[in-house]
Amino acid sequence: MHQRLAGAEQLGVTLYDDVDALVPLADFITVHLPKTKETIGMFGPDQYARMKDGVILVNAARGGIFDEKSLADFLAAGKIGAVGIDVHESEPCTDSPLREFDNAILTPHIAASTQEAQLRAGVQTAEYVAAGLEGSIVPTALNMAPVPPEVMDAVGPYVPACQMMGSMLAQIDGEIPQFLKLTTAGALAHADASILVAGTLKGILSYQSTATVTPVNADAVAKRHGIKVETLSSPDAGGYASTVSVVADGTEVACTLAGEAQAARLVSLFGYQLDIAPAGQSLVFEYVDAPGRVGTIGTILGEAGINITTMQIATLPGEQCALVYMNVEGDVDDDVLSKLRAGLGDLKNLWYVKL
């Protein structure tokens, strides 16, 4: 409930828990509810009488939420201006009392029976199977609460990126963090970050635990592993349309999505500003910046038959250190890592990251 109130406040929306308090205020009323004992007949004579004169009603959810017999009486009296009904108490609808009114639009609820809907259902099934095989979030999984489509549209593409960042943090730190802070920025500032937290925890724990992490159990999993989670938002994405940043016990990484494929790109690591797409194997160096360092790295990797595919060098203002993020192809074994450490003077850190 607290999360609902916070989200409503951000959108400038007022929530009402009492239908009778709401109906006198509305010019249009549409329902988006399942058919339950609580919702059957939710709108009947008492509610219609409290509504504004000329109110317009729409029900494309489930038949029976609007009491159709009394609805016809109020429509005939001119209290209700118009209705659009796609679902009925008895289907197929052949004898609704609303059929005689010109200002009542009645349509058959055919759901996913059209050719276009069938195509979309097939595509969505394939997308969700692929997401499951990739270890991503499946919005319709039976063991978690459904993720609303608008939430998946906004933050869903970032779930694999958060899993990637979590995996990277786990390999860099080597321990399960005690404190995790996730910040959404830019276009994601007001989005529900719960599935991003779940994705990040999934990435972090993949190296330390066999726990299954979903948006529903993410809080419980975090508590069980002693992880305190904080979520923040910011309107400023640092020149990008949107970003997600994660800080685990002080170790920071941030990413954005780019291109039609919505591929993840690292934009920050340990405070160093980058713009690079991480590959399956990467070497991350932090050392005192000096001429010849990249040449030394290239020579050692070349002798080992390891190819550098892409790389980026970043520095911090006023600091002497540099960060090199290097995507590579080939087996980087302990012998190669030892040669890199021995060949680079003033090497502060070296990580071999596999994603």
VOGU-3710 file (C-alpha; in Angstrom, 3 decimals, decimal comma):
1> mhqrlagaeq> 0,000/0,000/0,000  2,841/2,367/0,842  4,424/1,740/-2,587  1,071/2,406/-4,304  0,701/5,715/-2,463  4,258/6,763/-3,310  3,748/5,926/-6,991  0,441/7,790/-7,091  1,992/10,883/-5,523  4,773/10,913/-8,123
11> lgvtlyddvd> 2,152/10,844/-10,894  -0,078/13,443/-9,252  -2,884/10,892/-8,813  -5,273/10,699/-5,851  -6,206/7,190/-4,696  -9,658/6,353/-3,336  -10,417/3,153/-1,438  -14,150/3,904/-1,299  -16,086/3,592/-4,578  -19,006/5,615/-3,210
21> alvpladfit> -16,658/8,539/-2,484  -15,209/8,393/-5,987  -18,255/8,107/-8,253  -19,651/11,631/-7,667  -16,363/13,118/-8,931  -15,902/11,284/-12,232  -16,942/12,303/-15,750  -15,835/8,930/-17,145  -15,714/5,626/-15,278  -13,988/2,544/-16,716
31> vhlpktketi> -13,435/-0,683/-14,811  -10,349/-2,904/-14,992  -11,089/-5,641/-12,469  -11,392/-9,423/-12,235  -14,796/-10,974/-11,519  -14,865/-11,859/-7,817  -17,400/-11,928/-4,986  -16,306/-8,389/-4,140  -16,611/-6,954/-7,659  -19,875/-8,559/-8,850
41> gmfgpdqyar> -22,488/-5,799/-8,721  -19,931/-3,257/-7,541  -21,806/-0,662/-9,573  -25,555/-0,791/-8,975  -28,481/1,585/-8,307  -26,857/3,254/-5,278  -23,667/4,047/-7,206  -25,504/5,185/-10,359  -27,603/7,589/-8,279  -24,457/9,193/-6,809
51> mkdgvilvna> -22,800/9,742/-10,209  -22,618/13,008/-12,100  -25,385/13,707/-14,583  -24,229/12,619/-18,050  -21,444/10,369/-16,803  -20,022/7,929/-19,370  -19,380/4,322/-18,308  -17,194/1,657/-19,940  -16,813/-1,998/-18,973  -14,356/-4,105/-20,972
61> arggifdeks> -13,263/-6,163/-17,959  -15,807/-8,760/-16,810  -19,581/-9,032/-17,076  -21,564/-8,381/-13,905  -19,394/-5,621/-12,442  -22,034/-3,200/-13,764  -25,603/-4,184/-12,856  -27,077/-3,990/-16,374  -30,802/-3,966/-15,479  -30,568/-0,929/-13,222
71> ladflaagki> -28,028/0,597/-15,606  -30,702/0,532/-18,317  -33,121/2,361/-15,999  -30,627/5,175/-15,327  -29,726/5,355/-19,012  -33,410/5,722/-19,924  -33,819/8,474/-17,339  -30,891/10,436/-18,817  -28,817/10,256/-15,630  -26,112/8,307/-17,477
81> gavgidvhes> -24,977/9,896/-20,727  -23,623/6,842/-22,535  -22,230/3,366/-21,940  -19,799/1,095/-23,736  -20,092/-2,562/-22,735  -17,817/-5,282/-24,104  -18,609/-7,944/-21,487  -21,980/-9,121/-20,262  -23,548/-11,041/-17,409  -24,711/-13,653/-19,916
91> epctdsplre> -22,640/-14,363/-23,024  -23,264/-14,437/-25,899  -25,393/-11,361/-25,243  -28,802/-11,760/-26,900  -31,293/-10,074/-24,550  -29,528/-7,232/-22,715  -31,878/-4,412/-21,660  -29,276/-2,005/-23,045  -29,818/-3,112/-26,647  -32,634/-0,606/-27,269
101> fdnailtphi> -30,559/2,504/-26,522  -28,694/4,449/-29,219  -26,220/5,748/-26,625  -25,270/2,222/-25,543  -22,497/0,542/-27,553  -22,440/-3,227/-27,042  -19,640/-5,345/-28,503  -18,734/-9,068/-28,212  -15,784/-9,805/-25,947  -13,624/-11,878/-28,301
111> aastqeaqlr> -10,372/-11,283/-26,405  -7,458/-12,961/-28,216  -9,545/-14,445/-31,012  -8,560/-12,033/-33,779  -5,723/-12,850/-36,168  -3,669/-9,948/-34,810  -4,186/-10,994/-31,194  -3,300/-14,606/-31,963  -0,078/-13,458/-33,620  0,808/-11,257/-30,661
121> agvqtaeyva> 0,058/-14,070/-28,204  2,393/-16,383/-30,107  5,172/-13,801/-30,245  4,767/-13,022/-26,537  4,934/-16,722/-25,648  8,195/-17,036/-27,585  9,579/-13,902/-25,894  8,767/-15,226/-22,432  10,254/-18,664/-23,171  13,439/-16,962/-24,381
131> aglegsivpt> 13,495/-14,781/-21,247  13,166/-17,843/-19,042  15,951/-19,701/-20,839  18,191/-16,647/-20,457  17,462/-16,521/-16,734  15,564/-13,250/-17,035  12,218/-12,266/-15,501  9,117/-13,940/-16,974  6,213/-11,557/-16,197  3,537/-14,285/-16,216
141> alnmapvppe> 5,393/-16,883/-14,135  3,000/-18,725/-11,799  5,290/-18,434/-8,790  5,291/-14,626/-8,768  2,746/-11,836/-8,913  2,041/-10,641/-12,475  4,194/-7,742/-13,603  1,951/-5,057/-15,167  2,644/-4,493/-18,888  3,426/-0,824/-18,368
151> vmdavgpyvp> 6,090/-1,765/-15,797  7,667/-4,335/-18,134  7,626/-1,838/-21,008  9,484/0,712/-18,888  11,974/-1,383/-16,932  11,825/-4,867/-18,480  14,622/-4,223/-21,011  16,905/-3,280/-18,094  16,442/-6,599/-16,255  19,224/-8,450/-18,186
161> acqmmgsmla> 21,462/-5,398/-17,740  20,887/-5,458/-13,970  21,647/-9,182/-13,852  24,860/-8,436/-15,756  25,824/-5,678/-13,315  25,043/-7,940/-10,358  27,230/-10,705/-11,819  30,031/-8,216/-12,419  29,839/-6,923/-8,840  29,899/-10,474/-7,471
171> qidgeipqfl> 33,081/-11,270/-9,417  34,791/-8,013/-8,529  34,020/-8,083/-4,795  33,943/-11,844/-4,292  31,541/-11,542/-1,355  27,810/-11,084/-0,887  27,387/-7,363/-0,124  25,786/-6,116/3,066  24,417/-2,960/1,449  22,942/-2,582/-2,030
181> klttagalah> 21,695/0,712/-3,496  19,935/0,848/-6,872  19,164/4,171/-8,545  16,948/4,662/-11,586  17,484/7,898/-13,493  16,070/9,867/-16,386  13,050/8,273/-18,054  13,114/5,487/-15,434  12,996/7,870/-12,476  9,377/7,100/-11,550
191> adasilvagt> 9,309/3,442/-12,587  8,755/0,561/-10,173  12,275/-0,747/-9,581  11,323/-4,032/-7,878  12,119/-6,243/-10,876  15,432/-4,421/-11,338  16,345/-5,161/-7,721  15,374/-8,797/-8,284  17,505/-8,958/-11,422  20,502/-7,406/-9,645
201> lkgilsyqst> 20,205/-9,783/-6,689  19,904/-12,710/-9,088  23,193/-11,676/-10,712  24,970/-11,153/-7,388  23,797/-14,407/-5,839  24,417/-16,525/-8,932  28,013/-16,981/-7,760  27,280/-17,436/-4,063  23,853/-19,023/-3,716  21,269/-21,200/-5,473
211> atvtpvnada> 18,403/-18,909/-4,370  15,654/-18,246/-6,910  15,009/-14,509/-6,980  11,765/-12,937/-8,228  10,189/-9,502/-7,665  7,931/-11,164/-5,094  10,627/-12,756/-2,930  13,484/-10,309/-3,570  13,035/-8,599/-0,190  12,954/-11,939/1,642
221> vakrhgikve> 16,002/-13,252/-0,227  17,924/-10,050/0,526  17,093/-10,286/4,241  18,013/-13,970/4,343  21,473/-13,122/2,966  21,891/-10,050/5,183  21,633/-7,549/2,304  20,072/-4,177/3,060  18,485/-2,829/-0,141  17,749/0,817/-0,908
231> tlsspdaggy> 16,158/2,181/-4,088  16,457/5,787/-5,214  15,498/7,789/-8,292  16,894/10,849/-10,017  15,657/12,956/-12,944  19,269/13,422/-14,115  20,668/10,530/-16,177  23,925/12,309/-16,970  23,227/13,004/-20,631  21,546/9,642/-21,306
241> astvsvvadg> 17,819/9,057/-21,726  17,881/6,665/-18,769  20,356/4,797/-16,596  20,415/2,311/-13,748  23,258/2,435/-11,267  24,074/-0,089/-8,558  26,352/0,386/-5,549  27,290/-2,723/-3,568  29,280/-1,980/-0,411  30,762/1,075/-2,114
251> tevactlage> 31,540/-0,587/-5,461  29,653/1,273/-8,181  28,568/0,290/-11,689  26,023/1,919/-13,999  24,602/1,162/-17,410  22,250/2,407/-20,096  20,603/0,725/-23,076  21,439/1,611/-26,673  20,286/0,823/-30,203  17,302/-1,092/-31,528
261> aqaarlvslf> 18,480/-4,202/-29,699  18,510/-2,281/-26,402  21,983/-3,624/-25,659  23,530/-2,802/-22,300  26,420/-0,353/-22,242  28,516/0,395/-19,174  28,598/4,119/-18,505  30,353/4,119/-15,146  32,546/1,768/-13,113  34,115/2,751/-9,774
271> gyqldiapag> 33,291/6,360/-10,704  35,227/6,186/-13,994  33,056/7,346/-16,913  32,882/4,777/-19,721  30,739/3,942/-22,729  31,331/0,339/-23,741  29,261/-2,804/-24,295  30,608/-5,607/-22,065  31,289/-8,918/-23,809  31,387/-12,462/-22,489
281> qslvfeyvda> 34,991/-12,081/-21,263  36,557/-8,867/-20,031  39,703/-7,725/-18,286  39,455/-4,676/-16,053  42,676/-2,907/-15,067  43,201/-0,044/-12,642  46,734/1,337/-12,512  48,792/4,512/-12,234  48,595/6,010/-15,704  51,865/6,073/-17,661
291> pgrvgtigti> 53,038/5,614/-21,281  53,385/2,087/-22,639  50,908/0,325/-20,349  48,439/-0,649/-23,059  51,331/-1,829/-25,242  52,531/-4,107/-22,439  49,040/-5,546/-22,025  48,712/-6,122/-25,766  52,060/-7,877/-25,987  51,313/-10,276/-23,114
301> lgeaginitt> 47,849/-11,105/-24,447  49,132/-11,473/-28,008  51,800/-13,946/-26,937  49,059/-15,971/-25,211  46,885/-15,953/-28,353  44,238/-13,745/-26,744  42,535/-11,196/-28,993  41,430/-7,749/-27,793  38,063/-7,001/-29,415  37,133/-3,629/-27,887
311> mqiatlpgeq> 38,513/-1,501/-25,098  38,168/1,859/-23,433  40,404/3,881/-21,125  38,957/6,238/-18,519  40,519/8,587/-15,998  39,295/10,554/-13,014  39,777/14,340/-12,905  42,729/15,226/-10,700  43,754/11,589/-10,224  46,786/9,754/-11,622
321> calvymnveg> 45,038/6,412/-12,032  43,400/5,053/-15,156  40,807/2,344/-15,685  40,991/0,087/-18,743  37,952/-2,005/-19,677  38,963/-4,566/-22,277  36,802/-7,182/-24,006  38,819/-10,218/-25,055  38,530/-13,528/-26,912  40,547/-16,524/-25,773
331> dvdddvlskl> 41,223/-18,369/-22,547  42,661/-16,050/-19,878  44,221/-18,467/-17,401  46,052/-17,830/-14,134  49,412/-17,821/-15,921  48,316/-14,955/-18,186  46,910/-13,022/-15,218  50,199/-13,489/-13,335  52,187/-12,162/-16,308  49,911/-9,127/-16,541
341> raglgdlknl> 50,373/-8,370/-12,834  54,130/-8,753/-13,108  54,398/-6,695/-16,290  52,433/-3,675/-15,092  54,122/-1,516/-12,466  51,904/0,293/-9,962  48,974/-2,018/-10,808  46,236/-1,377/-8,266  43,639/-3,889/-9,411  43,044/-6,489/-12,106
351> wyvkl> 39,798/-8,411/-12,545  38,861/-11,115/-15,024  35,090/-10,911/-15,539  33,026/-13,575/-17,326  29,400/-12,712/-18,147
//
